[in-house]
Amino acid sequence: MSGAQTTGRRRGPRASLKQLVPYLLTQRGPLTLALALGIVGAGTSLAQPVLLGQVIERVQLSQPLGVLLVILSVLVVVDALLSGFQHYVLQRMGEGVVLHSRRTLIARILRLPIGEFDRRRTGDLVSRVGSDTTLLRAVLTQGMVEAISGLLVFFGALIGMLVIDPVLFGITFSVVVIALMIVVAVSAKIRPAVTQAQQKVGDLAAQVERSISSIRTIRAAGATHREQRATEAEAEEAYVLGLKVAKISALIVPISFLALQLSFLVVLGLGGYRVAIGAIGIAQLVMFIVFLFLMVAPLGQAFGAIAAVNQALGALGRIQEIVTTPAENDHDVALAPAGRIVPLAEQAQPDAPAIRFNDVSFTYRSAAPARIDARELVRSGRGGRGAWRDAEAAPAEIVETSVLKNVSFEIARSSRVALVGPSGAGKSTTLALIERFYDPDSGSIELHGVDLRNLDRGELRAQLGYVEQDAPVLAGSLRDNLLLGSPDASDAECIRVLRAVNLGGLLERTAANLAHIGSASTHIDSAPDHIGSAPDTENVESLGESNLPPTSDIAAAHLSRALDAEVGERGIMLSGGEKQRLAIARTLLSAP
């Protein structure tokens, strides 16, 4: 990637440590407990080398050890128990942070403006809820809070080493400081690398979602192998970027190991010399070595925490990109011509038409953002430090498609109107504007004489019955789909609307299957697996529609249980017409 290309692109989503803190504070109780356990554990750890030094001195003087060994043993056991309990608390806190972040993301995604879904890929949004939020757990389980409590041990060990031998301490500490500086410099590269890797994971999820959702079309077109190659290419690019993260993270391990080894060798060599010249005793040298190991443990946690935090911030940037996107209704008051949201009953005009378009123009502005090719990112990582650190993505290339221009019409109350025109004429767009999925670029739309922008979106949509052109059916049961907009509807109401849209036969066939199963056994164990399911293949013919018992003979209990029949992923167990009618039944049940 050239420098000109790099400067022409915007930076990818970023996050700061300040934005991570609120996620940690959602778990104040476990956080406080973990820190308290860390403080107590630090005290028990720091007491051990002091007691060990006294044990050695008593052995040298041939004095009885007395209760010292008992106290030292108890401290070791208590320290181990506290460490295990703290680990559990941190794991629980990590799961709580992940849950909170997922709740926040889900709540925001379901309230994003419809235009955001036009510009984003479904799989990428799913990836943010799944893999990106999981990375936040690493901040806790891989050392951030442990590192904070470990600071007490670290500084306590430093003080102990300084008191025992300032000269030996100065040389040892210099090695540690140099290692720490190198780790910080290396870890700074992790955050943008993780951002790139997670972006590619999102692209992979979007590609897989596309392939699965269109599997029948892909099979019919004989495109299975091509789709497989395209998906594998995304997976391979995610693998390459994942390796980049692994390589950077792997540098931290040998640096930590070298720091420990050099420190240990310095202490043994120089410490042995200072014991020989009488500057310190053997007990002091042993205490110094134990303090060194106590210092190295939290230092390793700090090294791991630096890497974990940088990884988490890379993922948090993608989470925050969605969380900070304004929700659909965030600016409704500012957009309202009246300067406030008003109830429909307050402004409705009895003589006004049901719907009025006043010189309305509208242009779609949508396109999935064009991303930098992952291979370019990898190549730039070798020679372009700035490009690698920035984790840049190409700006979204927004495609504008003008659909409506200066459109005006009225729809009288209690009238029935059909919008007729060729594909792309704006029929679906007109309905989307009435539902206020979008706002017009110019002009206004009125409901009962009230500008839609003055109305609460929930109240507006409660006045309308909307059935989409492709009639999406949710995975689940008939009941799940019907209760989407009317969660308190009774079974009788659900059955009524199904019959009103000519789906009574479907319901009754399923109920008949249940009745047949019930007559063949002493009780019914479960709802049917799917629409019109039969107990086995031998009995399918006997359950045909011609052999159904009369509707009046079908028990109401079986009809109610038939509502629990599964419709399959995207309603695959229903025909296209049945999907449309189920969507209409759902709208009728809401009774707008």
C-alpha positions as CSV (number, residue, x, y, z in Angstrom):
1,M,0.0,0.0,0.0
2,S,1.4,3.3,-1.0
3,G,1.6,6.3,1.4
4,A,-0.9,8.2,-0.7
5,Q,-3.4,5.4,-0.3
6,T,-2.7,5.2,3.4
7,T,-3.3,8.9,4.0
8,G,-6.5,8.8,2.0
9,R,-8.1,6.3,4.3
10,R,-9.8,6.8,7.6
11,R,-8.6,5.1,10.7
12,G,-10.4,2.0,11.8
13,P,-12.5,1.9,15.0
14,R,-10.4,2.5,18.1
15,A,-11.0,2.5,21.8
16,S,-9.1,3.8,24.9
17,L,-8.6,2.4,28.3
18,K,-11.0,5.0,29.6
19,Q,-13.8,3.4,27.5
20,L,-13.0,0.0,29.0
21,V,-13.3,1.1,32.6
22,P,-17.2,1.4,32.6
23,Y,-17.4,-2.3,31.5
24,L,-15.3,-3.3,34.5
25,L,-17.3,-1.1,36.9
26,T,-20.5,-3.0,36.0
27,Q,-19.0,-5.8,38.2
28,R,-18.2,-3.6,41.2
29,G,-18.9,-6.4,43.8
30,P,-16.7,-9.1,42.2
31,L,-14.1,-6.4,41.4
32,T,-13.9,-5.2,45.0
33,L,-13.8,-8.8,46.3
34,A,-11.0,-9.8,43.8
35,L,-8.9,-6.7,44.8
36,A,-9.5,-7.5,48.5
37,L,-8.3,-11.1,48.0
38,G,-5.3,-9.8,46.1
39,I,-4.4,-7.5,48.9
40,V,-4.6,-10.3,51.5
41,G,-2.8,-12.7,49.2
42,A,0.0,-10.1,48.7
43,G,0.5,-9.9,52.5
44,T,0.7,-13.7,52.8
45,S,3.2,-13.9,49.9
46,L,5.5,-11.1,51.2
47,A,5.6,-12.6,54.7
48,Q,7.0,-15.9,53.4
49,P,10.5,-14.9,52.4
50,V,10.9,-13.0,55.7
51,L,9.9,-16.1,57.7
52,L,12.2,-18.2,55.4
53,G,15.1,-16.0,56.2
54,Q,14.5,-16.4,59.9
55,V,14.3,-20.2,59.5
56,I,17.7,-20.2,57.8
57,E,19.3,-18.0,60.4
58,R,18.0,-20.2,63.2
59,V,19.3,-23.3,61.4
60,Q,22.7,-21.6,61.1
61,L,22.7,-20.8,64.8
62,S,21.4,-24.3,65.7
63,Q,18.4,-22.7,67.3
64,P,15.0,-24.5,67.5
65,L,12.6,-23.6,64.7
66,G,9.6,-23.8,67.0
67,V,6.4,-22.4,65.5
68,L,8.1,-20.8,62.5
69,L,7.7,-23.8,60.3
70,V,4.0,-24.1,61.2
71,I,3.3,-20.5,60.4
72,L,5.2,-20.7,57.1
73,S,3.3,-23.8,56.1
74,V,-0.1,-22.2,57.0
75,L,0.9,-19.1,55.0
76,V,1.7,-21.2,51.9
77,V,-1.6,-23.1,52.1
78,V,-3.7,-19.9,52.7
79,D,-1.9,-18.2,49.8
80,A,-2.8,-21.1,47.5
81,L,-6.5,-21.1,48.6
82,L,-6.8,-17.3,48.2
83,S,-5.2,-17.6,44.7
84,G,-7.8,-20.2,43.6
85,F,-10.7,-18.3,45.0
86,Q,-9.5,-15.1,43.3
87,H,-9.2,-16.9,40.0
88,Y,-12.9,-18.0,40.3
89,V,-14.0,-14.5,41.2
90,L,-12.1,-13.1,38.2
91,Q,-13.6,-15.7,35.8
92,R,-17.1,-14.9,37.1
93,M,-16.4,-11.2,36.7
94,G,-15.1,-11.8,33.1
95,E,-18.4,-13.6,32.2
96,G,-20.3,-10.7,33.7
97,V,-18.5,-8.2,31.6
98,V,-19.1,-10.3,28.5
99,L,-22.8,-10.5,29.3
100,H,-23.1,-6.8,29.9
101,S,-21.3,-5.9,26.7
102,R,-23.5,-8.3,24.7
103,R,-26.6,-6.9,26.2
104,T,-25.4,-3.4,25.4
105,L,-24.6,-4.4,21.8
106,I,-27.8,-6.2,21.2
107,A,-29.9,-3.4,22.6
108,R,-28.1,-0.9,20.3
109,I,-28.2,-3.1,17.2
110,L,-31.9,-3.7,17.5
111,R,-32.4,0.1,17.7
112,L,-30.0,1.2,14.9
113,P,-31.5,3.2,12.0
114,I,-32.6,1.0,9.1
115,G,-30.0,2.8,7.0
116,E,-27.2,1.3,9.1
117,F,-28.4,-2.2,8.1
118,D,-28.2,-1.1,4.5
119,R,-24.5,-0.2,5.0
120,R,-23.4,-3.1,7.1
121,R,-23.2,-6.8,6.6
122,T,-25.2,-9.0,8.9
123,G,-22.4,-11.5,9.6
124,D,-20.1,-8.6,10.7
125,L,-22.7,-7.4,13.3
126,V,-23.1,-11.0,14.5
127,S,-19.3,-11.3,14.9
128,R,-19.2,-8.2,17.1
129,V,-21.8,-9.7,19.5
130,G,-19.9,-13.1,19.5
131,S,-16.1,-13.0,19.1
132,D,-15.5,-9.3,19.8
133,T,-17.2,-9.4,23.2
134,T,-15.4,-12.6,24.1
135,L,-12.1,-10.9,23.8
136,L,-13.1,-8.6,26.7
137,R,-12.9,-11.5,29.0
138,A,-9.2,-11.8,28.4
139,V,-8.7,-8.5,30.1
140,L,-9.8,-10.0,33.4
141,T,-9.0,-13.7,33.1
142,Q,-5.5,-13.0,31.7
143,G,-4.3,-10.6,34.2
144,M,-5.5,-7.0,34.3
145,V,-7.1,-7.2,37.8
146,E,-4.5,-9.8,38.9
147,A,-1.8,-7.4,37.7
148,I,-3.4,-4.6,39.7
149,S,-3.4,-6.7,43.0
150,G,0.0,-8.1,41.9
151,L,1.4,-4.6,42.1
152,L,1.4,-4.8,45.8
153,V,3.5,-7.9,45.7
154,F,5.7,-6.3,43.1
155,F,6.4,-3.1,45.1
156,G,6.6,-5.1,48.3
157,A,9.3,-7.3,46.8
158,L,11.1,-4.3,45.5
159,I,11.2,-2.7,48.9
160,G,12.4,-6.0,50.5
161,M,15.2,-6.4,47.9
162,L,16.2,-2.8,48.3
163,V,16.5,-3.2,52.1
164,I,18.5,-6.4,51.8
165,D,21.1,-5.2,49.3
166,P,20.7,-1.8,47.4
167,V,23.6,-2.7,45.0
168,L,22.2,-6.0,44.0
169,F,18.7,-4.5,43.7
170,G,19.9,-1.7,41.4
171,I,21.4,-4.1,38.9
172,T,18.5,-6.5,39.0
173,F,15.9,-3.7,38.6
174,S,17.7,-2.2,35.6
175,V,17.3,-5.5,33.7
176,V,13.6,-5.6,34.6
177,V,13.0,-2.0,33.4
178,I,14.7,-2.6,30.1
179,A,12.5,-5.7,29.5
180,L,9.4,-3.7,30.5
181,M,10.1,-1.0,28.0
182,I,10.6,-3.5,25.2
183,V,7.3,-5.3,26.1
184,V,5.4,-2.0,26.1
185,A,6.8,-1.1,22.7
186,V,5.9,-4.5,21.2
187,S,2.4,-4.6,22.8
188,A,1.6,-1.3,21.1
189,K,1.4,-3.1,17.8
190,I,-1.2,-5.7,19.1
191,R,-4.2,-3.4,19.2
192,P,-4.3,-2.5,15.5
193,A,-3.4,-6.1,14.6
194,V,-6.4,-7.4,16.6
195,T,-8.7,-4.8,15.0
196,Q,-7.6,-6.0,11.6
197,A,-8.0,-9.7,12.5
198,Q,-11.5,-9.1,14.1
199,Q,-12.6,-7.2,11.0
200,K,-11.6,-10.1,8.9
201,V,-13.4,-12.5,11.3
202,G,-16.5,-10.3,10.8
203,D,-16.1,-10.5,7.0
204,L,-15.8,-14.3,7.3
205,A,-19.0,-14.5,9.4
206,A,-20.8,-12.4,6.8
207,Q,-19.6,-14.7,4.0
208,V,-20.7,-17.8,5.9
209,E,-24.1,-16.2,6.7
210,R,-24.5,-15.3,3.0
211,S,-23.7,-18.9,1.9
212,I,-26.0,-20.6,4.4
213,S,-28.9,-18.2,3.9
214,S,-28.7,-18.7,0.1
215,I,-27.8,-22.4,0.1
216,R,-30.7,-23.5,-2.2
217,T,-29.8,-20.8,-4.8
218,I,-26.2,-21.7,-4.6
219,R,-26.9,-25.4,-5.1
220,A,-29.3,-24.8,-7.9
221,A,-26.8,-22.6,-9.7
222,G,-24.1,-25.2,-9.3
223,A,-22.0,-22.6,-7.5
224,T,-21.1,-24.7,-4.4
225,H,-17.4,-25.0,-5.2
226,R,-17.0,-21.3,-6.1
227,E,-18.8,-20.3,-2.9
228,Q,-16.6,-22.7,-0.9
229,R,-13.5,-21.2,-2.4
230,A,-14.7,-17.7,-1.6
231,T,-15.4,-18.6,2.0
232,E,-12.1,-20.5,2.4
233,A,-10.3,-17.4,1.1
234,E,-11.9,-15.3,3.8
235,A,-10.9,-18.0,6.4
236,E,-7.3,-18.1,5.1
237,E,-7.0,-14.3,5.3
238,A,-8.4,-14.3,8.9
239,Y,-5.8,-17.1,9.6
240,V,-2.9,-14.9,8.2
241,L,-4.0,-11.9,10.3
242,G,-4.4,-14.1,13.3
243,L,-0.8,-15.3,12.8
244,K,0.3,-11.7,12.8
245,V,-1.3,-11.2,16.3
246,A,0.2,-14.5,17.5
247,K,3.7,-13.4,16.3
248,I,3.5,-10.1,18.0
249,S,2.2,-11.7,21.2
250,A,4.9,-14.4,21.0
251,L,7.6,-11.8,21.3
252,I,6.5,-11.0,24.8
253,V,7.2,-14.6,26.1
254,P,10.9,-14.7,25.3
255,I,11.4,-11.2,26.6
256,S,9.8,-12.1,29.9
257,F,11.8,-15.3,30.0
258,L,15.1,-13.5,29.3
259,A,14.3,-10.9,31.9
260,L,13.8,-13.6,34.5
261,Q,16.9,-15.6,33.5
262,L,19.2,-12.6,33.4
263,S,17.9,-11.3,36.7
264,F,18.4,-14.8,38.3
265,L,21.9,-15.2,36.9
266,V,22.8,-11.7,38.1
267,V,21.6,-12.4,41.5
268,L,23.3,-15.8,41.7
269,G,26.6,-14.4,40.4
270,L,26.8,-11.1,42.0
271,G,25.0,-12.3,45.1
272,G,27.4,-15.1,45.6
273,Y,30.3,-12.7,45.3
274,R,28.8,-10.4,47.9
275,V,28.2,-13.3,50.2
276,A,31.9,-14.3,49.8
277,I,33.1,-10.8,50.7
278,G,30.8,-10.7,53.6
279,A,28.5,-7.9,52.3
280,I,25.4,-10.0,53.0
281,G,24.7,-13.4,54.6
282,I,23.4,-16.6,53.0
283,A,20.0,-16.0,54.6
284,Q,19.8,-12.5,53.1
285,L,20.7,-14.0,49.6
286,V,18.0,-16.6,49.9
287,M,15.5,-13.9,50.9
288,F,16.6,-11.8,48.0
289,I,16.1,-14.7,45.5
290,V,12.6,-15.4,46.9
291,F,11.7,-11.7,46.7
292,L,13.0,-11.8,43.1
293,F,10.6,-14.6,42.2
294,L,7.8,-12.8,44.0
295,M,8.6,-9.8,41.9
296,V,8.8,-11.7,38.6
297,A,5.3,-13.3,39.0
298,P,3.4,-10.0,39.0
299,L,5.8,-8.7,36.4
300,G,4.7,-11.6,34.1
301,Q,1.1,-10.8,34.9
302,A,1.8,-7.2,34.0
303,F,3.3,-8.2,30.7
304,G,0.3,-10.4,30.0
305,A,-2.1,-7.7,31.0
306,I,-0.5,-5.2,28.6
307,A,-1.0,-7.7,25.7
308,A,-4.5,-8.6,26.9
309,V,-5.6,-5.0,27.3
310,N,-4.4,-4.1,23.9
311,Q,-6.2,-7.1,22.4
312,A,-9.4,-6.1,24.2
313,L,-9.1,-2.5,23.1
314,G,-8.9,-3.6,19.5
315,A,-12.2,-5.6,19.9
316,L,-13.7,-2.8,22.1
317,G,-13.2,-0.3,19.2
318,R,-15.5,-2.4,17.0
319,I,-18.0,-2.7,19.9
320,Q,-17.9,1.0,20.6
321,E,-18.4,1.8,16.9
322,I,-21.8,0.3,17.2
323,V,-22.7,1.4,20.7
324,T,-21.9,5.0,19.9
325,T,-23.9,5.0,16.7
326,P,-27.1,7.0,17.4
327,A,-30.2,5.0,17.8
328,E,-33.1,5.4,15.4
329,N,-35.0,7.8,17.7
330,D,-32.1,9.7,19.3
331,H,-32.6,12.9,17.2
332,D,-36.4,12.7,16.8
333,V,-37.1,15.8,18.9
334,A,-34.6,17.8,16.9
335,L,-36.1,16.6,13.7
336,A,-39.7,17.3,14.7
337,P,-41.1,20.4,13.1
338,A,-43.1,21.1,16.3
339,G,-39.9,21.0,18.3
340,R,-41.3,18.1,20.5
341,I,-42.9,14.7,20.2
342,V,-46.7,15.0,20.5
343,P,-49.4,12.4,20.9
344,L,-51.4,11.6,17.7
345,A,-54.7,12.3,19.4
346,E,-53.5,15.8,20.3
347,Q,-52.9,16.9,16.7
348,A,-55.0,14.6,14.6
349,Q,-57.4,16.4,12.2
350,P,-60.7,14.6,11.7
351,D,-61.2,15.9,8.1
352,A,-57.6,15.2,7.0
353,P,-56.8,12.2,4.7
354,A,-55.3,9.1,6.3
355,I,-52.0,9.6,4.4
356,R,-50.7,12.6,2.6
357,F,-47.4,13.0,0.7
358,N,-46.4,16.6,0.2
359,D,-43.7,17.0,-2.5
360,V,-41.6,14.1,-1.1
361,S,-38.2,13.3,-2.5
362,F,-36.0,10.5,-1.3
363,T,-32.6,9.0,-2.2
364,Y,-31.1,5.8,-0.9
365,R,-27.6,6.2,0.4
366,S,-26.2,2.8,1.0
367,A,-23.4,0.4,0.3
368,A,-21.3,-1.9,2.4
369,P,-18.0,-0.3,3.3
370,A,-15.2,-1.4,1.0
371,R,-12.4,-2.9,3.2
372,I,-8.7,-2.9,2.5
373,D,-7.8,-6.3,1.2
374,A,-6.3,-8.4,4.0
375,R,-3.3,-9.4,2.0
376,E,-2.5,-5.7,1.5
377,L,-2.7,-5.3,5.3
378,V,-0.3,-8.2,5.8
379,R,2.2,-6.9,3.2
380,S,2.0,-3.3,4.6
381,G,2.7,-4.8,8.0
382,R,6.1,-5.9,6.8
383,G,7.3,-2.6,5.5
384,G,4.8,0.1,6.6
385,R,4.8,0.6,10.4
386,G,2.3,3.4,10.2
387,A,-0.2,1.4,8.1
388,W,0.1,-1.5,10.4
389,R,-0.4,0.6,13.6
390,D,-3.4,2.5,12.2
391,A,-5.5,-0.5,11.4
392,E,-7.1,1.5,8.7
393,A,-10.2,0.6,6.7
394,A,-11.3,2.1,3.4
395,P,-14.1,4.7,3.8
396,A,-17.5,3.6,2.9
397,E,-18.3,4.3,-0.7
398,I,-21.9,5.4,-0.5
399,V,-24.0,4.8,-3.6
400,E,-26.9,7.2,-4.0
401,T,-30.0,6.0,-5.8
402,S,-32.8,8.5,-6.3
403,V,-36.2,6.8,-5.9
404,L,-38.8,9.4,-5.3
405,K,-38.8,13.0,-6.6
406,N,-41.4,15.6,-5.8
407,V,-44.1,13.0,-5.1
408,S,-47.5,14.2,-3.8
409,F,-50.7,12.2,-3.2
410,E,-53.5,11.6,-0.7
411,I,-55.1,8.5,0.6
412,A,-58.6,9.0,2.0
413,R,-59.7,7.4,5.2
414,S,-61.5,4.0,4.9
415,S,-60.3,3.6,1.3
416,R,-58.4,0.8,-0.3
417,V,-55.5,1.9,-2.5
418,A,-53.0,-0.2,-4.5
419,L,-49.6,1.2,-5.6
420,V,-48.8,-0.1,-9.0
421,G,-45.7,0.4,-11.0
422,P,-42.6,-1.4,-12.4
423,S,-39.8,-2.7,-10.3
424,G,-37.8,0.2,-8.7
425,A,-40.6,2.7,-9.1
426,G,-40.7,3.3,-5.3
427,K,-43.6,1.2,-4.1
428,S,-41.8,-0.4,-1.2
429,T,-39.9,2.8,-0.5
430,T,-43.3,4.6,-0.1
431,L,-44.4,2.1,2.5
432,A,-41.0,2.3,4.2
433,L,-41.3,6.1,4.4
434,I,-44.8,5.8,5.9
435,E,-43.4,3.4,8.5
436,R,-40.6,6.0,9.0
437,F,-37.8,3.5,8.4
438,Y,-36.4,6.5,6.6
439,D,-37.1,10.2,6.5
440,P,-37.6,12.0,3.2
441,D,-34.8,14.2,1.9
442,S,-37.4,17.0,1.3
443,G,-41.2,17.4,1.7
444,S,-43.3,15.9,4.4
445,I,-45.6,12.9,5.1
446,E,-48.7,13.2,7.2
447,L,-50.9,10.8,9.1
448,H,-54.3,12.2,9.8
449,G,-52.9,15.6,9.1
450,V,-49.9,15.2,11.5
451,D,-46.4,15.3,10.2
452,L,-44.9,11.9,10.9
453,R,-41.8,13.5,12.4
454,N,-43.9,15.0,15.2
455,L,-45.1,11.5,16.3
456,D,-43.4,8.9,18.5
457,R,-42.2,6.1,16.2
458,G,-43.8,3.5,18.4
459,E,-47.2,5.2,18.4
460,L,-47.0,5.7,14.6
461,R,-46.2,2.1,13.9
462,A,-49.0,0.9,16.2
463,Q,-51.4,2.6,13.8
464,L,-50.1,0.6,10.8
465,G,-50.1,-3.0,9.7
466,Y,-47.0,-3.7,7.7
467,V,-46.3,-7.0,5.8
468,E,-43.0,-7.0,4.0
469,Q,-42.6,-8.0,0.4
470,D,-40.5,-11.1,1.2
471,A,-42.6,-11.9,4.3
472,P,-39.8,-13.0,6.6
473,V,-40.7,-15.8,9.0
474,L,-38.7,-16.2,12.2
475,A,-37.2,-19.5,13.2
476,G,-39.3,-21.0,15.9
477,S,-43.0,-22.0,16.2
478,L,-46.2,-20.7,14.7
479,R,-46.9,-19.2,18.1
480,D,-43.6,-17.4,18.3
481,N,-44.2,-15.7,15.0
482,L,-47.8,-14.7,15.8
483,L,-46.9,-13.3,19.2
484,L,-44.0,-11.1,17.9
485,G,-46.2,-8.0,17.9
486,S,-48.8,-9.2,20.3
487,P,-47.1,-11.1,23.2
488,D,-50.3,-11.2,25.3
489,A,-52.6,-12.7,22.6
490,S,-54.5,-15.9,23.6
491,D,-54.4,-19.2,21.8
492,A,-58.0,-18.6,20.6
493,E,-57.0,-15.3,19.1
494,C,-54.0,-16.9,17.3
495,I,-56.2,-19.7,15.9
496,R,-58.8,-17.1,14.8
497,V,-56.3,-15.1,12.7
498,L,-54.8,-18.2,11.2
499,R,-58.2,-19.2,10.0
500,A,-58.9,-15.7,8.8
501,V,-55.9,-15.9,6.4
502,N,-56.8,-19.5,5.3
503,L,-54.1,-21.2,7.4
504,G,-56.8,-23.1,9.3
505,G,-56.1,-26.3,7.3
506,L,-52.4,-26.2,8.1
507,L,-53.2,-25.8,11.8
508,E,-55.8,-28.6,11.7
509,R,-53.6,-31.0,9.9
510,T,-50.9,-30.6,12.5
511,A,-53.6,-31.0,15.3
512,A,-54.8,-34.1,13.6
513,N,-51.3,-35.6,13.7
514,L,-51.3,-34.8,17.4
515,A,-54.6,-36.5,17.9
516,H,-53.4,-39.6,15.9
517,I,-50.3,-39.8,18.0
518,G,-52.4,-39.4,21.2
519,S,-54.7,-42.2,20.2
520,A,-51.7,-44.5,19.6
521,S,-50.1,-43.9,23.1
522,T,-51.3,-43.3,26.6
523,H,-50.0,-39.7,26.6
524,I,-48.3,-37.1,24.3
525,D,-44.7,-36.4,25.3
526,S,-44.0,-33.4,23.2
527,A,-45.2,-31.0,20.5
528,P,-44.7,-31.9,16.9
529,D,-41.2,-31.5,15.5
530,H,-42.5,-29.6,12.5
531,I,-45.6,-28.6,10.5
532,G,-47.7,-31.7,9.8
533,S,-45.2,-34.1,11.3
534,A,-46.2,-37.8,11.5
535,P,-45.2,-40.4,14.0
536,D,-43.4,-42.5,11.4
537,T,-43.1,-42.8,7.6
538,E,-45.5,-45.8,7.5
539,N,-48.4,-43.7,8.8
540,V,-47.9,-40.7,6.6
541,E,-50.6,-41.8,4.2
542,S,-53.2,-42.4,6.9
543,L,-52.7,-38.8,8.1
544,G,-53.5,-37.3,4.8
545,E,-56.1,-34.5,4.6
546,S,-58.7,-36.8,3.2
547,N,-58.6,-38.9,6.4
548,L,-58.8,-36.0,8.8
549,P,-61.5,-36.0,11.4
550,P,-64.0,-33.2,11.2
551,T,-62.8,-29.8,12.5
552,S,-65.4,-30.0,15.3
553,D,-63.9,-33.3,16.5
554,I,-60.4,-31.9,16.8
555,A,-59.8,-31.2,20.5
556,A,-59.1,-27.6,21.3
557,A,-56.0,-28.7,23.3
558,H,-54.5,-30.2,20.1
559,L,-55.2,-27.0,18.2
560,S,-53.4,-25.0,20.9
561,R,-50.5,-27.5,20.9
562,A,-50.4,-27.3,17.1
563,L,-49.4,-23.6,17.5
564,D,-46.1,-24.9,18.9
565,A,-45.2,-26.6,15.6
566,E,-41.8,-25.5,14.3
567,V,-41.7,-23.6,11.1
568,G,-37.9,-24.1,10.5
569,E,-35.1,-21.7,9.8
570,R,-36.5,-18.7,7.9
571,G,-39.9,-20.6,7.7
572,I,-38.4,-23.3,5.4
573,M,-41.2,-25.8,6.4
574,L,-43.8,-23.4,5.0
575,S,-44.6,-22.7,1.3
576,G,-44.1,-19.2,-0.1
577,G,-47.8,-18.5,0.1
578,E,-48.0,-19.8,3.7
579,K,-45.2,-17.5,4.7
580,Q,-47.1,-14.5,3.3
581,R,-50.3,-15.5,5.0
582,L,-48.5,-16.1,8.3
583,A,-47.1,-12.6,8.1
584,I,-50.5,-11.2,7.4
585,A,-51.9,-13.2,10.3
586,R,-49.3,-11.6,12.6
587,T,-50.3,-8.2,11.4
588,L,-54.0,-8.9,11.9
589,L,-53.3,-10.1,15.5
590,S,-51.7,-6.8,16.3
591,A,-55.0,-5.1,15.2
592,P,-53.6,-1.7,14.1
